[in-house]
Amino acid sequence: MLGGWVIVLAALALLGLFHAQELFVFSGFAVEILGLVLFIRSHGGVKGESQ
């Protein structure tokens, strides 16, 4: 996880254009939301399943 943050910070430093940084941050946020949704759906169980 720490390695991922180092990569992100290095990429932000290398992206010189402000719009490129905005797009990079927005894309990263979208990937995080997608991952969270998939995680919740995979651990939610199936409707109608008895517990």
N, C-alpha and C positions, 0 to 999 in steps of 0.2 A: 504494500500500500504506500509506503514511503517512497519507493521507486517511482510510482505513478505520479506523485506530487512533484518530484524532481523533474520528471519529463515535462509535466505541464508548465512548471515555472520556466524551464529552459525554452520551451516552445514560445511562451509569451514574450520572453526576452528577445528571441530571434525574429518574431513578427514585428516588423517596423511600423506597419500601417495600423492606425487606430481601428479602422473598419475590419481589418483582418483579425485583430484581437477580439473585437466584439463578436464576430462570427465564430471564432474558436471557442469563446466562453459560452455562447449560446448553444453551440453543438455539444459541448461537454455536458451542459446542464440537461439537454434533451436526452443524451445517452444515459445519464444518471436516473432520470425520471423513468425512462423505458426499462432500465434494469430493476428499479424498485417495483414497477408494475408487474413485471414478469416474476419477480421473487414472491410478491404477495399472491399472485395467481397460482404459482406452483405449490405454495404451502397452504392454500386455502381449503383444500379438500373438494370433494365432489358433492353437489347438492343431492340430497336424498340418501346420502351415506350415513348409516347409523354410527354413533360414536360411543 
